[in-house]
Amino acid sequence: MNLSRLQHLLESARSRRILVVGDVMLDEFVWGRVSRISPEAPVPVVEVQAESSYPGGAANVARNLRPFCAGVELCGSVGEDSYAGKLRGLLASERIETNALVAFGGAPTIVKTRIVARQQQVVRVDRERNPGPVKEVTSRASELIAGLMPSVDGVIIEDYGKGFVCQELKDEVCRLARSNGKFLTADPNPGNPLDWSGVDLLKPNRSEAFAMAGRKDHGALDDPLSDTALLEVGKYLLEKWQLKGLLITLGEHGMILFGTDEVPYHTPTRAREVFDVSGAGDTAIALFTLAVCSGANAQEAAEISNHASGVVVAKLGTATLEANELVASFDQDGR
């Protein structure tokens, strides 16, 4: 895809609106340096130099979309606590709509705090409690999604396995998307074994794809198109859920796209430096979905998604990118 085509798609994206449904959370980072080992236990002492917070999980998918499109609606569940207020404030500052966030007092807002020293994560502290599917939350979320569906161009289901995305909600989102003619993608979690029939495209990573197929992964080959086990898994998942498309992210080996009655399409990694892979999957599903909603074919969307992921892994923390960075990545690649 040449730069002219990319610019055309980016211009088209500026008028699009996307709905993201999934597990939202707050990502906190404590940045510091290590100068000694604690006398109390054989652990490093981190001297805090800075702290930062970002929307995480499905909220990070929304955050990745916002620089490229007209609007992003976010539907998820938060607690009735100070962390929920902080998350809402961060989302509002990035002009992400929060009216579809469902407040539920039975569980806290999910918070993941990462302690980072010298660009290395020392430890992560999670604050969460998975209550499983809660009928009142699912019902309220379904009502809000039904109201939003006519005004959006595409929908992303982002499942982190934290209890919000259940079979009932997924099926209702599929029904609403089909009846309104909306493009629907999903980023699954094997720990939450749902029937993904009805989505247009599923985007697992390699380990997730093998887990969902019930196959053991004996290791990746350098050439994914010669990786018989991977090709069999892709074909199996396409047929299992009658998917129109399946995009498997492969880390250092890029991505591979499967489609019905089509030869698998491999796009090698565009990453030039890798500092932090956290959130790269969020970027991948966000930009793929937006690209298709903006007129890209599946292969073009995979290329855009791959370049975007290559940009964010070169940044520390839960990172996003701007349109100029995406254009620069294509330009540097000579495409």
Backbone hydrogen bonds, N-H to C=O, Kabsch-Sander energy under -0.5 kcal/mol:
donor,donor_aa,acceptor,acceptor_aa,energy
6,L,2,N,-2.1
7,Q,3,L,-2.8
8,H,4,S,-2.0
9,L,5,R,-2.1
10,L,6,L,-2.6
11,E,7,Q,-2.1
12,S,8,H,-2.0
13,A,9,L,-2.2
14,R,10,L,-0.9
14,R,11,E,-0.5
15,S,12,S,-1.5
16,R,13,A,-1.9
18,I,71,G,-1.8
19,L,154,G,-2.4
20,V,73,E,-3.0
21,V,156,I,-3.2
22,G,75,C,-2.3
23,D,158,E,-1.5
24,V,22,G,-0.6
25,M,56,G,-1.7
26,L,110,I,-2.8
27,D,25,M,-0.5
27,D,54,Y,-3.0
28,E,26,L,-0.6
28,E,112,K,-3.1
29,F,52,S,-3.2
30,V,114,R,-3.0
31,W,29,F,-0.6
31,W,50,A,-3.1
32,G,116,V,-2.4
33,R,47,E,-1.6
35,S,33,R,-0.5
35,S,45,V,-0.8
36,R,45,V,-0.6
38,S,43,V,-3.3
43,V,41,A,-2.8
45,V,36,R,-2.4
46,V,44,P,-0.6
47,E,33,R,-2.9
47,E,45,V,-0.6
48,V,46,V,-0.8
49,Q,31,W,-3.4
50,A,31,W,-2.0
52,S,29,F,-2.4
54,Y,27,D,-2.8
56,G,25,M,-3.5
58,A,23,D,-3.2
59,A,56,G,-1.7
60,N,57,G,-1.1
61,V,57,G,-1.2
62,A,58,A,-1.9
63,R,59,A,-1.9
64,N,60,N,-2.0
65,L,61,V,-1.4
66,R,62,A,-1.7
68,F,65,L,-2.2
69,C,65,L,-1.0
70,A,13,A,-0.6
70,A,16,R,-1.8
71,G,16,R,-1.3
73,E,18,I,-2.5
74,L,97,E,-1.2
75,C,20,V,-2.9
76,G,100,A,-0.7
78,V,102,V,-2.3
81,D,79,G,-0.7
85,G,81,D,-1.4
86,K,82,S,-2.2
87,L,83,Y,-2.6
88,R,84,A,-2.7
89,G,85,G,-2.1
90,L,86,K,-2.1
91,L,87,L,-2.4
92,A,88,R,-2.6
93,S,89,G,-1.9
94,E,90,L,-0.8
94,E,91,L,-0.7
95,R,92,A,-1.7
96,I,91,L,-2.4
97,E,72,V,-2.3
97,E,95,R,-0.5
100,A,74,L,-0.5
101,L,98,T,-1.8
102,V,76,G,-3.4
103,A,101,L,-0.6
104,F,78,V,-2.6
107,A,104,F,-1.0
111,V,127,R,-2.3
112,K,26,L,-2.6
113,T,111,V,-0.5
113,T,125,V,-3.2
114,R,28,E,-2.9
114,R,112,K,-0.6
115,I,123,V,-2.9
116,V,30,V,-3.0
116,V,114,R,-0.6
117,A,120,Q,-2.9
118,R,32,G,-1.1
120,Q,117,A,-1.6
122,V,115,I,-3.4
123,V,115,I,-1.0
125,V,113,T,-3.4
126,D,124,R,-0.5
127,R,111,V,-3.2
128,E,126,D,-0.6
135,K,133,P,-0.5
138,T,134,V,-2.7
139,S,135,K,-2.8
140,R,136,E,-1.9
141,A,137,V,-2.7
142,S,138,T,-2.4
143,E,139,S,-1.9
144,L,140,R,-2.2
145,I,141,A,-2.7
146,A,142,S,-2.3
147,G,143,E,-1.6
148,L,144,L,-1.4
149,M,145,I,-2.4
151,S,148,L,-1.8
152,V,149,M,-1.3
153,D,17,R,-3.6
154,G,17,R,-1.0
155,V,183,F,-2.8
156,I,19,L,-2.7
157,I,185,T,-2.3
158,E,21,V,-3.0
158,E,156,I,-0.6
159,D,157,I,-0.7
159,D,187,D,-2.4
160,Y,158,E,-0.7
166,C,164,F,-1.0
170,K,166,C,-2.8
171,D,167,Q,-2.7
172,E,168,E,-1.9
173,V,169,L,-2.6
174,C,170,K,-2.3
175,R,171,D,-2.3
176,L,172,E,-2.5
177,A,173,V,-2.7
178,R,174,C,-2.6
179,S,175,R,-2.4
180,N,176,L,-1.4
181,G,177,A,-0.5
181,G,178,R,-1.0
182,K,177,A,-2.8
183,F,153,D,-1.1
185,T,155,V,-2.5
186,A,201,L,-1.8
187,D,157,I,-2.9
192,N,189,N,-2.5
194,L,192,N,-1.3
196,W,194,L,-0.7
198,G,241,W,-0.7
199,V,196,W,-1.6
200,D,184,L,-2.2
201,L,184,L,-1.4
202,L,245,G,-1.5
203,K,186,A,-2.6
206,R,249,T,-1.4
209,A,205,N,-2.6
210,F,206,R,-2.3
211,A,207,S,-2.1
212,M,208,E,-2.6
213,A,209,A,-1.6
214,G,210,F,-0.6
214,G,211,A,-0.9
215,R,210,F,-2.5
218,H,216,K,-0.7
226,S,223,D,-2.2
227,D,224,P,-1.2
228,T,226,S,-1.3
231,L,227,D,-2.5
232,E,228,T,-2.3
233,V,229,A,-2.0
234,G,230,L,-2.5
235,K,231,L,-2.1
236,Y,232,E,-2.4
237,L,233,V,-2.5
238,L,234,G,-2.0
239,E,235,K,-2.0
240,K,236,Y,-2.7
241,W,237,L,-1.8
242,Q,238,L,-0.5
243,L,238,L,-1.8
244,K,200,D,-0.8
245,G,200,D,-1.4
246,L,258,F,-2.3
247,L,202,L,-2.6
248,I,246,L,-0.6
248,I,256,I,-2.7
249,T,204,P,-1.8
249,T,247,L,-0.6
250,L,254,G,-3.6
253,H,250,L,-1.9
254,G,251,G,-2.0
255,M,267,T,-2.2
256,I,248,I,-2.2
257,L,265,Y,-3.1
258,F,246,L,-3.2
260,T,244,K,-1.0
262,E,259,G,-1.9
265,Y,257,L,-2.6
266,H,264,P,-0.5
267,T,255,M,-2.5
275,F,313,V,-3.5
276,D,313,V,-2.0
280,A,277,V,-2.0
283,T,279,G,-1.8
284,A,280,A,-2.2
285,I,281,G,-2.1
286,A,282,D,-2.0
287,L,283,T,-2.5
288,F,284,A,-1.9
289,T,285,I,-2.1
290,L,286,A,-2.2
291,A,287,L,-2.1
292,V,288,F,-2.2
293,C,289,T,-2.3
294,S,290,L,-1.0
294,S,291,A,-0.5
295,G,292,V,-1.6
296,A,291,A,-2.6
301,A,297,N,-2.5
302,A,298,A,-2.1
303,E,299,Q,-2.0
304,I,300,E,-2.3
305,S,301,A,-2.7
306,N,302,A,-2.4
307,H,303,E,-2.5
308,A,304,I,-2.5
309,S,305,S,-2.2
310,G,306,N,-2.0
311,V,307,H,-1.4
312,V,308,A,-1.9
313,V,309,S,-1.8
314,A,311,V,-1.0
315,K,312,V,-1.8
319,A,278,S,-0.5
319,A,317,G,-1.5
325,E,322,E,-0.6
326,L,322,E,-1.6
327,V,323,A,-2.5
328,A,324,N,-2.1
329,S,325,E,-1.9
330,F,326,L,-1.9
331,D,327,V,-2.5
332,Q,328,A,-2.8
333,D,329,S,-1.4
334,G,330,F,-0.5
334,G,331,D,-1.1
335,R,330,F,-2.0
